[in-house]
Structure formats: C-alpha cells, structure tokens
C-alpha cells in the first residue's frame, strides 16, 4: 500500500516534509500541497512529479485522493486544520505545537476521541533522534542511578521577525517540555521562568531559563537563546546518583588552518535533526499502512506539553513564581 499524503504549508517545515516524504520515506507519495502563498506551493509541487496544488487546506483535506495529512502551516492554524482532518477520518501529523492554547488542544483531543482515537500525531521529532533514543536507553539501564538533574540548552542563530518572549516557550522550549518527561518517564508537575535584564528585541526577553520539577523529584534546567548568533546548538545532560549521561556533539568537519582548530555549527535545526524527521515520517507512514496506532506523540501528549508551556508563561508574567502544572481532562 502507498499512502497518498497531502501537505498543508510550503514554508521551511512543509518543504522539508515534502522533500523527505518524496525522496526518503518508503510507502509514501506526496500527491497534494497547499499554502497561503500559491506561488510557493507551485514551486514546491514542481519538484515532485505527479503532485498537484490544492486551492486551500479545506479542499486538500476533503480530497478523496488524499489518504493522510501533514499540517505544517502557521501555529495558529494547527487546531482547526487538525480537527478538520480528524473529522474527515484521515490520519494527521501536526507539527508542534498541537495548538497555541490549551483550550484549543482540548478541542483537538475531544475530536480525536470522538473519532475513535489515534488519528492525531504530533511532530515532537526528538523522540526519533538517534542520540536522544540512545540517551533514553542508557538512562533506562540504570547504571548512573536515579536521575537527579537534567540540563537542556537550545540555541539558534537569530529569532524570527516579530518574535516575543512567549514564542521562546511555545516555539522552542516546547520540545524540551515534551522530551524531558519522555526521557524521565515522569510528568512535569511545576515550573518557573527566569531571564536576565534586557532582551534581544522589543518584547523579547532572551535568553531565558526555565526550571521544571517532575513527579520523580528530578529538577531540570531549560535554557533557550533565540539570538545566540554563533550557530544552532542543542545540548542535554542527565545527572544521576552515580554518574552522568549527555548527548555528544553531532559529527561535523573540524578544520585545522593557520594554527587554529575550529568546528562549524549548522545555521538551523535541519542538519542536526535530519535523521529524526526522516525516521519520524517513516514511523508515521508505516503505522498508517499497517492500520496500527502511531508511535509518535499523541494528541493527549501534545495537550500535556502545551499545558506545561502555559504554566511557564504564567510564571513569566507573574515575576518568575513557581506555578503548578494542571493538565485538563478533555
């Protein structure tokens, strides 16, 4: 069986999904693409023989020639489009976050439950990154003892135009807000937010530091720095009772020139997580073909990550106080 996939959004993420589904994922065929910028959708479709441009997202979702949908459009559209795909009975992979607000996430979960559950997958691709998978496996072996602290760092070259402080949480730290409880197999119960004085741009406090308390008693630090300038970098270290585990730097070219040893950094996340996105899309496609539940993050897990993000933002707006995390029951 070949899964005929329609992709909503032809920006950076949508284009990357189209490229991978077309050239690197077996049993998947990109048949339709749509974007608010029709010319951008057309340029992307021209790279995929047999694909077509849909007039809009609603037409793509309703298209009987589309078996499954990828939502890679603006965050503000995620809930509405994901819900529409569910109501059409089609498996849908929604890029993170599931929705900008917890209330919207609840509605998506309710729609998924009403349809029988399991149609919605959320694109927390770090669950498929080989280095994070190896870290989780090593943690599960228990040789370093019980986890006591986790240190996470997420830095990029520059923020997107108009980025505000909240985006550092919902657009960047959201990955750690899913990854940390996945690694520890323990939910986040309370959070607090902190930042140095000043910021990189009007309305943007940058860098930021978040403290996460999980139910197992582990304390996690999450640093986000949207305007670090020097390159894209992600770090993660788990400190246990008897030792520590950490991600190694990805293999990059080391240059020896004019008595200087230097290592380059990628400009964004795509080189660092290329394998993760490919493996995630393959796992999703395989599940659709087999008619089995998706191994990706579920709608409920997307809701949980957004509930943690909402608590962080409350702390941000209330002077950094510790805020308990409350995940609503849909």
C-alpha positions in Angstrom: 0.0 0.0 0.0 1.1 3.5 -0.8 -0.1 6.3 1.5 -1.1 9.4 -0.5 -0.1 12.4 1.6 -1.3 15.9 1.4 0.9 18.6 3.0 -0.5 21.9 4.3 2.1 24.6 4.4 5.0 25.1 1.9 7.3 27.0 4.2 10.6 25.7 5.7 8.9 22.8 7.6 6.4 21.9 4.9 9.0 21.9 2.2 11.3 19.7 4.3 8.4 17.2 4.9 7.6 17.1 1.2 11.3 16.5 0.3 11.6 13.7 2.8 8.3 12.0 2.0 9.1 12.1 -1.7 12.7 11.0 -1.5 13.4 9.3 1.7 10.2 7.6 3.1 9.0 4.3 1.7 5.3 3.7 1.0 4.6 7.5 0.9 3.6 9.6 -2.1 3.1 13.3 -1.9 0.0 14.0 -4.0 -1.1 17.5 -2.9 0.4 20.6 -1.4 -1.3 23.9 -0.4 -0.1 27.1 1.1 -1.5 30.7 1.6 1.2 31.7 -0.9 0.1 29.8 -4.1 3.4 30.6 -5.9 5.3 29.0 -3.1 3.1 25.9 -3.2 3.5 25.7 -7.0 7.3 26.0 -6.8 7.4 23.1 -4.3 5.0 20.9 -6.3 7.2 21.4 -9.3 9.9 19.3 -7.5 7.6 16.3 -7.0 6.3 14.6 -10.2 2.6 13.8 -10.1 1.8 16.2 -7.2 -0.7 18.9 -7.5 -1.5 22.2 -5.8 -4.8 22.3 -3.8 -6.7 25.6 -3.8 -6.8 25.6 0.0 -6.4 23.5 3.1 -10.0 22.5 3.2 -10.0 21.2 -0.3 -6.9 19.2 0.4 -8.4 17.6 3.5 -11.6 16.8 1.6 -9.8 15.4 -1.4 -10.6 11.7 -1.8 -7.2 11.2 -3.4 -5.5 12.2 -0.1 -5.2 9.4 2.5 -3.3 11.3 5.2 -2.4 14.9 6.0 0.6 16.7 7.3 -0.1 20.1 8.9 2.9 22.3 8.7 1.3 25.7 8.4 1.3 28.6 10.9 0.8 27.5 14.6 -2.4 29.5 14.7 -4.0 27.1 12.1 -2.9 23.8 13.7 -6.0 23.1 15.9 -8.6 23.9 13.2 -6.9 22.0 10.4 -6.0 19.0 12.6 -9.6 18.8 13.8 -10.9 19.0 10.2 -8.6 16.1 9.1 -9.9 14.0 12.1 -13.5 14.7 11.2 -12.6 13.6 7.6 -11.4 10.3 9.1 -7.8 10.9 8.0 -4.6 10.3 10.0 -2.9 13.6 10.5 0.6 14.6 11.6 0.5 18.0 13.1 3.8 19.9 13.6 4.4 21.2 17.1 2.8 22.7 19.0 -0.6 20.9 18.6 -2.2 24.4 19.2 -1.2 27.7 20.6 -3.5 27.4 23.6 -4.5 24.6 26.0 -8.2 25.2 25.3 -7.6 24.6 21.6 -5.6 21.4 22.3 -8.5 20.1 24.4 -10.9 20.5 21.5 -8.5 18.6 19.2 -8.3 15.7 21.8 -12.0 15.6 22.1 -12.4 15.4 18.3 -9.8 12.6 18.1 -11.5 10.7 20.9 -14.9 11.1 19.2 -13.4 9.6 16.0 -12.1 6.6 18.0 -8.7 7.9 18.9 -5.3 7.6 17.4 -5.7 9.7 14.2 -3.6 12.6 15.6 0.2 12.5 15.8 2.3 15.5 17.0 5.7 16.2 15.5 7.9 16.0 18.5 10.7 14.6 16.4 13.3 14.4 19.1 11.7 11.1 20.2 13.1 9.7 17.0 16.5 11.3 17.0 19.1 8.5 17.3 21.1 10.4 20.0 18.0 11.1 22.2 16.9 7.5 21.7 20.3 6.3 22.8 20.2 8.6 25.8 16.9 7.3 26.9 18.1 3.7 26.5 21.2 4.4 28.6 19.1 6.1 31.2 16.8 3.0 31.3 19.8 0.7 32.0 20.1 2.5 35.4 23.9 2.4 35.6 24.1 6.1 36.5 21.5 5.6 39.2 18.3 7.6 39.7 18.2 10.9 37.7 18.6 13.9 39.9 19.1 16.8 37.5 18.7 17.4 33.7 20.3 20.3 31.9 18.9 21.3 28.5 20.2 24.0 26.2 18.6 25.2 22.9 20.3 28.0 21.0 19.8 29.3 17.5 21.4 32.0 15.3 18.6 34.6 15.3 15.0 34.8 16.1 12.2 35.1 13.6 10.9 38.6 12.9 8.5 39.8 15.5 9.3 37.0 18.0 8.2 37.8 21.5 9.1 36.2 24.9 6.2 33.7 24.8 7.4 32.3 21.5 10.7 31.2 23.1 8.4 28.9 25.2 5.8 27.7 22.6 8.1 27.6 19.6 11.4 26.5 21.1 11.3 25.2 24.6 8.1 23.2 23.7 10.5 20.4 22.5 12.1 20.1 25.9 8.7 20.3 27.6 7.9 17.1 25.7 11.3 15.5 25.7 12.1 15.7 29.5 9.0 13.8 30.7 9.5 11.3 27.9 13.1 10.8 28.9 12.4 10.5 32.6 9.0 8.8 32.2 7.7 11.2 34.7 5.3 14.2 34.2 6.2 17.8 34.8 4.4 19.0 38.0 5.6 22.6 38.5 7.6 25.2 36.6 9.2 28.6 36.9 10.6 31.1 34.4 13.6 33.4 34.7 15.6 35.8 32.4 18.4 38.3 32.7 17.5 42.0 32.4 17.1 43.4 28.9 16.4 41.5 25.8 17.4 40.9 22.1 14.4 42.9 20.7 11.3 44.7 21.8 9.0 42.3 23.6 11.6 39.5 23.6 13.5 38.5 26.8 16.4 36.5 25.5 18.0 34.2 26.7 15.5 32.5 29.1 15.8 29.9 31.8 13.0 27.6 32.9 13.0 25.2 35.8 11.0 22.1 35.6 10.0 19.9 38.5 9.0 16.3 37.6 7.0 13.9 39.8 10.1 11.7 40.3 11.8 14.6 42.1 14.2 15.5 39.3 15.0 19.1 38.7 15.5 20.2 35.1 17.0 23.5 33.7 16.0 24.5 30.2 17.8 27.4 28.5 16.5 28.9 25.3 18.5 31.5 23.4 16.9 32.6 20.2 19.7 35.1 19.2 22.9 33.2 20.2 24.4 34.3 16.9 27.2 31.7 16.7 25.1 28.8 15.3 22.4 26.2 16.1 23.1 24.0 19.1 21.2 21.6 21.3 22.5 20.0 24.5 21.1 17.6 27.0 22.7 16.1 30.1 21.2 13.8 32.7 23.0 13.8 36.1 22.3 10.7 38.1 23.3 9.5 41.6 26.4 7.7 40.3 27.3 9.3 37.1 26.0 11.4 34.2 24.8 10.9 30.6 24.9 13.6 27.9 24.5 14.0 24.2 27.7 14.2 22.2 28.2 16.9 19.6 27.0 15.8 16.1 29.8 14.8 13.8 31.0 17.9 12.0 34.0 18.8 10.0 37.0 20.0 12.1 39.2 22.5 10.3 42.9 22.8 11.0 44.1 26.0 9.4 46.7 28.8 10.3 47.5 27.3 13.7 43.7 27.2 14.5 41.4 24.3 15.2 37.8 25.1 14.5 34.4 23.3 14.3 31.5 24.7 12.4 27.9 24.9 13.6 24.8 24.5 11.4 22.7 27.6 10.7 19.4 26.0 11.8 17.9 22.8 13.1 17.6 20.9 9.8 21.1 19.3 9.6 21.1 18.4 13.3 17.7 16.7 13.2 17.6 15.4 9.6 17.6 11.8 10.7 14.9 12.4 13.4 12.5 13.9 10.8 13.1 11.1 8.4 12.6 8.4 11.0 9.5 10.1 12.4 7.9 10.3 9.0 8.7 6.7 8.2 7.3 5.5 11.5 4.1 7.5 10.9 3.7 6.2 7.3 4.3 2.6 8.5 1.6 3.0 11.1 -0.9 4.3 8.5 -0.1 1.4 6.2 -0.5 -1.2 8.9 -3.6 0.5 10.4 -2.0 0.5 13.8 -1.6 3.3 16.4 1.0 5.8 15.6 4.3 5.6 17.7 4.6 9.4 17.6 3.4 11.7 20.4 -0.4 11.6 20.7 -2.9 14.4 20.8 -3.0 14.0 24.6 0.8 14.3 24.8 0.6 17.4 22.7 -2.0 18.8 25.1 0.3 18.0 28.1 3.2 19.8 26.5 1.1 22.8 25.9 -0.2 22.8 29.5 3.4 22.9 30.7 4.1 25.8 28.3 1.1 27.6 29.6 2.3 27.3 33.2 5.7 28.6 32.1 4.1 31.6 30.5 2.1 32.3 33.7 5.3 32.3 35.6 6.9 34.6 33.1 4.0 37.1 33.5 4.0 36.8 37.3 7.6 37.5 38.2 9.0 34.0 38.0 7.0 32.4 40.7 6.7 28.6 40.8 3.5 27.6 39.0 1.9 24.1 39.3 1.1 22.4 36.1 -2.5 21.4 35.5 -3.5 19.3 32.5 -7.2 19.5 31.8 -9.2 16.3 31.2 -11.0 16.7 27.9 
